[in-house]
Amino acid sequence: MSVVQFEKSLNDVQLEAVQTVEGPLLILAGAGSGKTRVITYRIAYLLSKNIHQSSIMAVTFTNKAAKEMSGRIRELTRKRLSNLTISTFHALGVKILKENIDILGYKKNFSIYDQVDKQSLIKEVARETGFGAESLDTYQVANIFSNIKSQITGWTSLNDQFKDLYDEYQAHLKLYNAVDFDDLIMLPIKIFSEKPGILEKYTNQYKYFMVDEFQDTSLTQYQFIKLLSYKSKNLCVVGDDDQSIYSWRGANYENLLRFEKDYPGYREIKLEQNYRSTGRILLVANKLIQNNKNRKAKELWSGAEQGEPIELNITQNERQEGELIAGKIRSLRIRYGLQYRDFGVLVRTNSLTRPIEEAFIKDSLPYHVSGGMSFFQRKEVKDIISYLRVMTNEEDDMNLLRIINIPRRGVGRKTVELLMDTAKSKSCSIYSALAAHLKAANSPLGGKVRGELDEFINTLQYYRHKILSGKNMGDSLMALIEHIDYWDFLLLETKNKNSARWKYMNVESLVNSLADWESDPDNPDPNIYSYLNRITLLSRDDNEAGDEDNKINLMTIHSAKGLEFEVVCIAGTERELIPHQRSVEENDTNVEEERRLFYVAITRAKKKLIMTACKERRKKGKKVETDISPFIDEIPENLIEVNREEEVVDTDAANEYFKKMKARMSQKKGGT
């Protein structure tokens, strides 16, 4: 692209941000101010200055964002750019570990454990160490371990009873040649710290760095990118502290302050012109967020029209709230000529969706709830993925134990304990222990189960060869599924043919996914290891599973981050919901993050913003009176149009009312 093309496509401040490529740069990008546009144009600008693509790195948080960014840059430059690094933090960690993890004593065909695998391993380790596995809250313990690794917390009197369990968990991960998601950041940092020569290799290659959504980075992610960029100092971070809403998963908006301290002489550019929302919506957002004390001053403005009034609709209960939202969507869709996909209905928690869904179903309105179970997390899909994981990493005990009796092979608890005891005594994997028992003439394995396990091992070896060949992997996987009679297994497990068929269709979709991936001409590395790493990263992304159909988007505010809709309805704008009571009770400083969350919800709207609240809401089966969110009080009254629905009287109350009216009428007649 020529300089003239850049000037025509960007406003003056955006152009300044694009052309400032040397030295540290902080871009404060308000909601809807075109930050993705700035990053993509900035990369295109670097390429136009003959900066080699292999020396540029852009890092973001989701595969979807990375893919969108890559597509935009290819569109701008009309080049394939196969050596340009646009990646998520975790995918970047995988890349570095694949090249260097052996120096830490791992093999390069390591497995990545997702949250389900992680909790299963914690339970297994607890059982081995006598920690009380049956009563252990593995979800809570997994979060404690994650917080320790991510340096969100340290060992304290509140959690140090899990320290020995943590050490055993780490030892088992290494024994199984596996890492968890936190390791994808922590282990590269460890490698860089212990082997400066390896770090130097990357700092010599990469000269220009960009980090998107910088306010969402954790302390360890900041350390990661700081190490990579320490030599060139050409680090551009783009973020908005007003949209920092992920502290619960390690995001630390104070990284903005760390950046200022670590990069003295940095330059700061503010993007405040909003290209998304009407003037009224931005005015409401600005008035709200100004109540936060810990923020960098900025104010969104728009050259667009003021737009329609912002509505606050107050209904009697959540049933009426759902019906009102459905009615608004029906009428506004016709009025504005919109599609269903143009509507976003946002809630603070998933528990608020039920009455809204019921209203949509009643009115035959198509909708999609974001944040449901990932395709790759479904049990039947994970079963087949576990087969692939064991074939690519025989030391992966967790996945071996998952499939050793799927389909049923008569493998009971005693057999599993025998194999685990052997593995422990010989310091080897369960796979190796099983192979040893099958070879030994005096093995205590029973004849029938021995035959089944021998067939199991032979099946794994046969299809391992086919899968690792990298040719027709989809066909080989389908042959494996048919070989183990997985369809019959589903029929026996579900005892419902329709349910079994639906699950088997998911399995077939996995096969199709592998076949499509390996045949993609733009895929530079079509091997099974890369595929497994890819789907593990994909299944982690909260916002990855988008629905392209023409449906209303019903989701939590957290899930809506980064999205925009012509019309946004924020349901449940009540005290104890916004801000959320539990969040504030945990720490009163969370009020500012809750306000940022509400700010994010408001700034998703392009043309129309609707808020709803109830006078009463059912909690634990009882009707409880509610109040309007205190955040509403922070917005000037003249900016919000309040609509109160008349209270609907139920049938019994109406009959009683008319009964009394009739009695009074009779008394009047008798008195005349």
N, C-alpha and C positions, 0 to 999 in steps of 0.2 A: 504494500500500500504506500502511496505517496503521502508527503506531509499535508498536501491539500486535502486529500481524502480523510485524514485524521481530523483536520480542523473542521471539516463539514459535518462529521459524525459525532462530535463531542462538544459539550459546552466548555467555557474557558477554564473552569476549575478542573473538570475531568481531563482536559488536554494537558494541564499542568501536571496532574498526577501520572498520566501516561508517559510524559516525556522526562520525568524526574527518575532516572534509572540508576544513578550512581549514589552510593551511600545509603544509610538507613532512612526509611520513610514510613511514617504512620499516616494512613488514610482513614479518617473517621467518616464512615459512610452511613448516613441515616437511612431509614427504611425507604425503599423504592427510589433510591438516588442513583441507581445504575452501577453498583459496585462490580457486579459480574462483567458488565460491559467494560469497565475501566481495566479490570485484570486481563481480560482477553485482548483488548486493544494494546495494553502495555506489553504483552508477550509478542503480539504482532509487530509492535514498534521496535522491540529488541531485535527481532528477526530481520526487520527492514534495515537495521544498522549493521547487518552482517555478523551479529552475535550467533555463534553456532548453537543449534537447538539442543545439543547434548549438554550444554552448560547452563540450561535454564530449568528450574524446578518450581512448580506450583503445587501447593498442598491445600487440600480442603477436607471436609469431614465425611461426605457420603459419596458412594460410587456414582449416584445419579448426578450430583453436582460436578464431579470430575468428568463424567461422560459428556455432560452438557457443555462444559468449558472446552473440552477437546474438540467437540463438534463445531463450536463457534469459531475457534481459531483456524480450523481447517477451512471453514467457509470463508473466513477473512483472507487467508493467505493462499487458498487453493493449492495447498501442499499436503502430502500425507503425514509428514512430521513424525515418523516412526521413532525418532531418537529424542523426542521431547518428553520430559517427565511431568505428567499431570496426574496426581495421585492422591489417595487418602493417606492420612498418617499411618494407618495400619497396613495398607498395601505397600507403602514405602518401607515399613519395618520388615515385612515379609521378603521384599526384594533384597534388603541388606542381609537378613538372616540366611536366605538361600545361598548367598555368596560367601558367608563368613561364619556360620553357626558352628562349624566343626571345631573352631579354635576353643569353644567352650565345652567341648566333649560330646556334642550332639552329632547325629548324622544329618546329612542335608535333606533327607526325605522325611523330615519331621512332620508330625500332625499338629493341627491347630484345634484345640478344644474350645467348643462354644460353651455357653452358659449351662446347658443341659449336661454336657460331658464333664464340665468342671464340678457341678454339684454331685454327680455320680462318683467322681473320683474322691471328693471330700468324704462322701459316705463310706466308700470302700476303705479309705485310710483310717477313718474313725473306727470302723469295725475291726481292722487289723490291730489298732493301738489300744482298743478297749476304751474308747472315748465316749461310748454311749450313742452309737450310730442311730438307733431307733428313735431317740428323742431329740436328735440334733436338728436344728433349723439350718439346713444346708444352704438355703438362699441367703440367710443372714450372714452365715460364716463366709460364703463366697464373696459377699459385699465387703466384709471386713478385710479379707485377703486382698481384694482389689484396691481398697483404700490404702492399705499398707504399701502395696507395690507402686501405686500412683502418687504416693507421698501426700495424700489428702490428710491422713492421720498417721501417728506413730503408735508404737506399743505403749499402752497405758494400763492402769489398774482395771479399766473397764473391759479390756479385750485380751490382756496378756495370758488368760487361761487357754487361749487358742494358739499360743506361740509354738508349742511343740507340734501341734497338729499342722500348723503352717509349714514348719520345717520338713515334716514327713510328706506333706502334699507336694512341696517343691522337689523332694528327692524322688517321689513317684513319677512326677512329670518327666524328670530327666531319664529315669529308668525306662519309661514308656516312649522315650524319644518324642515328647510332645511339649507344646507350649500353650499358654492361654493368651487371651487378647491383650492383657496387660504386659505380658512378656514381649509382645511385638514392638513395644516402645522401650521397655526397660532393658531388654537384652542388647539391642543395638547401642544404647547408651553405655552399657557395661563393656561391650566390645571396643567402643571408641575410647573409653577411659583406660582400659587395660592395654590396648594396642594402638597407640597414637599413629603408627604407620598406616593402619587401615583407615583411620579418620582422614589422614592426609590425602589418601587416594581419592576420597570423595570431595574433599575441599579443593583439590586441584582440578577436579572435573567440573564441579558446579560453581558458578560465579554469580548467578542472579537467582534470588529466591523470592517467592510470593506466598503468603499465607492468607487464605480466605477465612472469614468468620473467626478472626483472631480472638474475639472476646470469649469464644467457646473452647479455647485451648486449655488443657490442664497444665499443671506445673511441669510434669515430665515431658509433655509434648513441646512445651516452650524450651526446655533444656535440650531436647532432641534437635530442634531446628536451630537453636543457638550454637550448638557444637558444629553443625554442618556449615553455618554461615559465618563462623568467627573470623575466617581468613579474609574473605572478600568484603564483609560488612555491607554487601548490597542486599539488604533484607527489607522487603516491602511487606508490611502487615496491614490488612484491611479489616476493619471491624467497627462495631458500634456497641459501646458499653450499655446503651439503653436497651439492647436486645440480648443481654447476657442472662439466660434463663435455665442454664444446665448445671448449676452448682452441685446438684445431687449426684451427678455423674462425673464430677471432677473439674468442670469448667471453672476457670478462675479469671474474672474480669480484671483483677489486679495485675495480670500479666501486662496490661497497658502501662501501668506504673513501672513494672520491671523493665519493660522495653525502654522507657524514657531514661531510666537509670543506667542500663547496660549499654545504651547506644547514645552517649553524649554527642550533641551536635546534630541529632536527628532532625528531620524536617517533618512538619505536620501540615496536612491538607484536609480541609473539611468539605465533604459533599453534602450539601443541605437542600439542594433543589430536588424535590420529589416529583417523579414522573408517573406515579401510580394513582394517587388518591385526590379527591376533590379538596378544595380549600377548607370546608367545614370539618371534614374528617381529620385533616392535619391540625387544625386549630384545637380540636378536642384532645388529640394525642399530645400536642405540645403542652397544653394546660395540665394534663395529667402528669406527665413525666417530669415536669419542672419541680414537683414535690419531692423528688429524690435528691438527696444531698450529695451522695457519692457518685457524681457523674461529671463528664466533661461537657461544658456548655455548648449547646448547638440548638438550632431551631429549624425544623423542616418548613419549607415554603413551596408553593406550587404556582405555576403560571396558568393552571387550569381554572375553570369556573368554581364558584363557591359550592355549587351542588345542592342537593336536597337536605332537609333537616335530618339530624340524627335522632332516631326514635328510641324511646324507652317504653316498652309495653309491659304493663303490670297485670298479671292474671291471678285468678284465685288459687290455682294449684298447677301441678306439673302436667296434668292431663290437658287442661286448657292451654297451657304454654305450648305443648306439642301441637295442638290443633291450630293455634295462632300462627306458629312458624310455618306449618304446612300451608295454611291459607295465604300467608304473605308470599310464599314461593310461587304458589299458583297464580296469584294476581300480578306479581312483579315480572314473572316470566313472560306473560302476555304483554304487559305494559312496555317493557324494555326490549322485547323480542329476543330474550335470552335462551340459552340452553340450560338443562339441569346442571351440567358440569360447572356453570358459572356461579353456582351458589355454594358457599361454605358455611356450615353450621358448626360452631365451635363451643366446646364445653371444657370446664376445668378438669373434670375427671370422667372416665368412661362410665361410671355408675349413673350419670345423668342422661345417657342416650336412650334408655328403654322407652319412656313415654313419647319421645320424639320419633323413635322408630315405629312405634305403634300407630302414631298419627300418619306417618308416611305410608305405612302398609294399608291403613284404612282408606286413604285417598289415592291409593295405587301410584304413589310417587316413587320412582326408582332412586335408590340411594346406595352409597358404599360407606361402610365404617372402616376408617383407616386404623392401623395398629392391631389388626387381628393376627392370628398365628401365621408366621411365615410359612411359605410352601415347604421350604427345606427343613422346617422344624416338625412337620407332620410325622407321626410314628412310622408309617409305612415307608415314607421317603427316607427317613433316618436309618431304617433297617438296611435298605439297599446301599445307602452311602457308607454304612459301617462295613459292609462287604468290601467296598472299594478301598476304604481306609486300611483295612487289615491286609488286603492284597498289596498295597503300596508301602505298608509299614508293619511288618510282622510283630514288632515289639509293642504295638498299640494295644495294650491289654484291655483298656476300657471298651473299645469297639469289638474286640474279640469276644469278651464276655457278653456283650449285647446280642451277638448273632450265634453264639455257640449252640443255642437251643432254638434258633429260628431258621427254618421251621423245626417243629419238635423232633428231637433226636433221643429222647429219654435221658438227657443229661440233667441230673438232679444236683441238690446242694452238696452231697458228699463228693460227687465227682469234681465239682468246681473247687471245693476245699482241698481235695487231693492235689489238683493241678496248681492251686495257689501256694500250697505248702511246698511243693516241689520247686516251683519258681523261686520262692523265697530262700529255700535252703541252697539252691544252686546259683542264686543271684542272676537269674535269667528271666526272660519273658515267659508268659504263660504258653505262648505258641511253641517256644522251644521245649518247655516242660511237657507239653502234649506230644510233640514229635518224639521226645525221648521215651515216653511211656509206650507209644505205639511200636517203637523198635525193641523195647525190652521184653524178653520172654517171660519174666517174672512180675510184670506189672499187675497191680491189684485191680486194674480196670476190668470190669465185667465183659464177657464175650459179646453181648449184644451192643452195649454202648461203645465198646471198642471198635466194632465193625462200623457203627454209625460215624464215629469220630474219624476213623480212617478214611471213610468216604468224604467227610467234611474237608479234611486236609487235602486230599487229592483234588477235590473240586476247586478249592482255593488256588492250588498250585497250577492247575490246568488253565483256569481263566486268568490267573495272574499273568501268565506268559502272553495270553492274547491281549489283555488290556494294556500291558506295558509295551507292547509292540507299537502302540500309537496309531494303529490302523483299524478302521471300522470299530471303534470302541463302543459306539452305540449298539451295534449288532451283537458284539460280544457280551455286553451287559444284559441285553434282552435274552440271549441264549442262557446266561447264568440264571436269570430270574425264572425262566421256564424249567431249567434243569433242577432247581431246588423246589419246584412246585409251589411257588409262592402264592399263586391263586388259590390252590386248595387250602393252604395255611390260613389265608384271609377268610375263606368260607367257614373254616372250623372256629376261628377266633371270633368272628362277628356273628355267626349263625344267622346272618341276614344277607341274602344275595345282592340286594340293591346297595347296601352299605359296602359290601366286599367289592362290588363292581366300581363304586365311586373311589375307593381306596386304590384299586388296581389301576384306575385311570390316572391317578396321581403318580403311581410308579411308572406308568408308560410316559407320562409327561417328563419325568426325570430322564428317562432314556432319550426322549426327543431333545431334551435340553443338552445332553452330552453330544448327541449326534449333530445338532445344529452348531454347537460350539466348535467341535473338531473340524467341521467343514467350512467354517467362516474364513474367507480369504484374508480378512484383516487381522486374523488371530496369529500373532508371530510365534507362539509357543504352544502348539496343540498337544500337550501331554497330560496324562491323568493327574499328575501332581499339581500342575497349574490349575486344572479344573477344580480340584478339591479345595485348594486355597481360595479360589475365586468364589465358590458357592458359600464357603464359610464366611467370607467377608460380606457377601451379599446378604446373607440371612441375618447379619447383625444390624444392618442399617434400618433404623426405625421407619424411615420414609421411603424405603426402596420399593415396596410392592405397591406401585400406583395402579389405579384402575382407569383404563383409557376409555371405558364406556361412558355414555352420556348419563351420568348419575349425580345426584346431590352428594356433596362431600361432607360427611358427618365425622368429626374428629376432635381430639383434644387440642387445646391451644398449642401445647408443645409440638404436636405432630404437624401443625399448620405453619411452623417456622419456615421461612423461605418461600412460602406459597402466596398466591394472591387470587382474589375472586372479585367478580363484578359486584356481587352482593354478599355481605357477611352478616350473619346473625350470631350474636354471642348470647347463649342461653345461660340462665342461672346466675345473673349478676347480683348476687346476694351476699350479705355478710356470712362469714364462715365458709363460703365457697370461693369468693373472690374478694379479699385474699383468703386462701384456704386455711381453715382453722388449725389443722395438724401441722402445716408448715410453719405457721407463726408460733405455735406452742413449742415447737422444737427449738426455735431460735427467733427472738423478736426482730433480729436484723433481717430476717427473711421477708419482712414487709416490703422492702425495696425491690427484691427480686419478684415478688408477687405483683408489684406495680409494673415492673418491666414486662411481666408476662401479659398483663392486661393491655399494655401499650402495644405489644406484638400483635395481639388479637385485633385491636382497633386498626392498626396499620396494614392488615391484610386486605382491607376493603378498598375497592377502586371507586365505585359509583354510589353505593348505598350501604349505610351501617345501621343495623337494627340490634337493639339489646332487649332482653326479656328478663323478667323476674317474677317470682310467685309471692303471694301473701302467705301461703302455707305450703309445706312440702312434707311428704312422708319420710320419716327417719325411723328405721327399725320397726316399721309397721304402724307407727303412730303419727298423727298429724301434728306438725310443729309450726308455730308461727315464725315467719322470717322477716328480716329487714333488708332494705336495699343495701348494696355494697357501699362501704364508706368511700371507695374510690369515686363513686358517682358524685358524692358531695364535693369532691375536689375539682369538678368541672363546672364552670359557670352555668347557671340555670338557663340563660338565654340561648345556650348552644344545644340544648336537648329538648326535644318535644316529648312530653310525658303523656302516654295514653293509658287510662285505667279501664279495664274491662269490668262491666257490671257483674256483680256476684250472681252466679247461677244457683238457684234454689233447687235442692234435690226434691224428688217426688213426695216423700213423706212430709217434708216441711211444707211443700205447696198444698198438700191435702189438708194439713192441720190449719194452715192459713185460711183456706177457703171454708173450712168447717167453722172457724171462729167468725168469719165474715157472715156466713149464713145465719149463725146464732144471733149476731148483732142485728141483722136485718129482721129476724123474727121478733126480737124484742121491740124494735121500732114499730113494727106493724101492730103489735099487741098494745102499744101505748097510744096509738092514734084513735 
